[in-house]
């Protein structure tokens, strides 16, 4: 793991302030925004403005807000917490994950998997951009809140277009993504005007997606060249740090960042349960025995989601991760946030998407005890393995605890694909859940006394 912020996500863009000095804030002007040479917020002026007053001043209604120095360390005296508007934003973003799960469940093909990965890559890039934006300064002023709602509308449009994003709804998806990019750029411009160096990469990426939507074959599906444009769109964003070097430019509030990613994962798990319930409701109405099996499959899906929750949230990993990020130096914190939170959450969320798709397939085949599609069994097993692999990566990078048992369990759940392909997907869901529960029990027994 490199500690160079040159690997940073440009969508997060807090580029260096090269502008005139009057763009720098007065001391204590931004939440936690003391300059490098200042002490903790309020240390020299006990009667100075509170963090809330400072935030309100930054979001002055009729004037351009002050722009904090990107090197300004965040105050640990008053940790920035996730706002309810950010949770609302996460709910909308989680809808796109639910739609990706539906797309994967409905296709179960190499093309469908490729589409899910490409769409997720672009969406996750910009979601992180918004997470880092609100980490720099919370949305407390009406104008910024309204703009954030417009960005949410862009994500909603993308979510609605995902089922046919590589077909008739491709243009709507591309336009929605362009809205997301432009709103992010405008909001960040109010924090740091040098975001204009980064926005062109995101805009080009959105334009490539729009162009790809225009390349359709006779059947309405996008041509192979369209996939090349999608790959180019993702490469533009992932490769942008090679051109714009954001060195020593990120100052992150550890409490907010850890809480935000935990909240998103919790919302994603909740959305997966909702989608399972909706899928089961559509199938209920058959014979009593068939309905009972569908309900049983849905309950097993809930049990699996509960096991995933227990793995992430019940062992104190979130609190330890927050402490590790808080104790790290500024440069080290940025490197850990990128490697553990940005990259580490990719397999976690893709795992949730794949598991949700597999459970939906299990519910669809629950009317009779029979072998399910091999592709569905593989998706379910791979989803559970991906989830554990992401958790192992985060635990290893942040040194949160032992990882060998979880790594071994990731390999074990892959073997459950044989159960779904030869017996039934419903039994496979139960098997994956049992394996995860046994892992948690073994971990508890091995834990030192008092933990």
KANORGI-V115574 format. One record per pair of residues at least 12 apart in sequence whose C-alpha atoms are under 6 Angstrom apart, sorted by the first residue. I is the first residue (numbers start at 1). J is the second residue. D is the distance in Angstrom with one decimal. If there is no record, write none. Layout:
i:I j:J d:D
i:I j:J d:D
This chain:
i:3 j:332 d:5.9
i:3 j:335 d:4.7
i:5 j:247 d:5.1
i:6 j:241 d:5.9
i:6 j:245 d:5.2
i:6 j:246 d:5.4
i:6 j:247 d:5.5
i:11 j:129 d:4.5
i:12 j:129 d:4.1
i:12 j:132 d:5.4
i:13 j:195 d:5.9
i:15 j:194 d:5.8
i:15 j:246 d:5.7
i:15 j:249 d:6.0
i:16 j:249 d:6.0
i:23 j:67 d:5.6
i:24 j:67 d:5.6
i:24 j:68 d:5.7
i:24 j:69 d:5.9
i:25 j:66 d:5.3
i:25 j:67 d:5.7
i:25 j:68 d:5.3
i:29 j:54 d:5.1
i:30 j:54 d:5.5
i:30 j:55 d:5.6
i:31 j:51 d:5.4
i:31 j:55 d:5.6
i:32 j:74 d:4.3
i:32 j:75 d:4.1
i:33 j:72 d:5.5
i:33 j:74 d:5.7
i:34 j:72 d:5.5
i:35 j:72 d:4.5
i:36 j:72 d:5.4
i:59 j:141 d:5.6
i:67 j:191 d:5.1
i:67 j:192 d:5.7
i:70 j:249 d:5.3
i:71 j:249 d:5.7
i:73 j:251 d:5.8
i:74 j:253 d:5.8
i:80 j:256 d:5.4
i:81 j:256 d:5.0
i:82 j:256 d:5.8
i:90 j:264 d:5.8
i:94 j:268 d:5.3
i:96 j:159 d:4.4
i:100 j:116 d:5.9
i:101 j:353 d:4.8
i:101 j:356 d:6.0
i:101 j:357 d:4.8
i:103 j:163 d:5.4
i:105 j:357 d:4.6
i:151 j:180 d:4.9
i:151 j:183 d:5.7
i:154 j:176 d:4.4
i:154 j:179 d:5.5
i:154 j:180 d:5.3
i:157 j:176 d:5.5
i:158 j:173 d:4.6
i:158 j:176 d:5.4
i:161 j:173 d:5.4
i:166 j:222 d:5.7
i:167 j:220 d:5.7
i:167 j:221 d:4.5
i:167 j:222 d:5.8
i:170 j:213 d:4.7
i:171 j:210 d:5.6
i:171 j:213 d:5.2
i:174 j:209 d:5.3
i:174 j:210 d:4.6
i:177 j:206 d:6.0
i:178 j:206 d:5.2
i:185 j:199 d:5.9
i:205 j:233 d:4.2
i:208 j:229 d:5.8
i:208 j:233 d:5.7
i:209 j:230 d:5.8
i:212 j:226 d:4.4
i:212 j:229 d:5.8
i:254 j:322 d:6.0
i:254 j:325 d:5.3
i:254 j:326 d:5.3
i:255 j:322 d:5.7
i:258 j:322 d:5.6
i:272 j:356 d:5.7
i:290 j:367 d:4.6
i:293 j:366 d:5.7
i:293 j:367 d:6.0
i:294 j:363 d:5.7
i:294 j:366 d:5.3
i:297 j:363 d:5.6
i:297 j:426 d:5.8
i:304 j:433 d:5.1
i:340 j:394 d:5.0
i:344 j:390 d:5.3
i:344 j:394 d:5.6
i:347 j:386 d:5.2
i:347 j:387 d:5.8
i:347 j:390 d:4.9
i:348 j:387 d:4.3
i:348 j:390 d:5.0
i:351 j:383 d:4.0
i:351 j:384 d:5.9
i:351 j:386 d:5.0
i:351 j:387 d:4.6
i:354 j:379 d:5.7
i:354 j:380 d:6.0
i:354 j:383 d:4.6
i:355 j:380 d:4.9
i:355 j:383 d:4.9
i:358 j:376 d:5.6
i:358 j:379 d:5.9
i:358 j:380 d:4.4
i:362 j:425 d:4.9
i:362 j:426 d:5.3
i:370 j:423 d:5.9
i:370 j:424 d:5.1
i:371 j:421 d:5.2
i:371 j:422 d:4.9
i:371 j:423 d:4.6
i:371 j:424 d:4.2
i:372 j:420 d:5.8
i:372 j:421 d:5.3
i:372 j:424 d:5.4
i:372 j:425 d:5.5
i:374 j:421 d:4.7
i:377 j:417 d:4.8
i:377 j:420 d:4.9
i:377 j:421 d:5.8
i:378 j:417 d:5.1
i:381 j:413 d:5.8
i:381 j:414 d:4.8
i:381 j:417 d:5.5
i:382 j:414 d:6.0
i:385 j:410 d:4.4
i:388 j:410 d:5.6
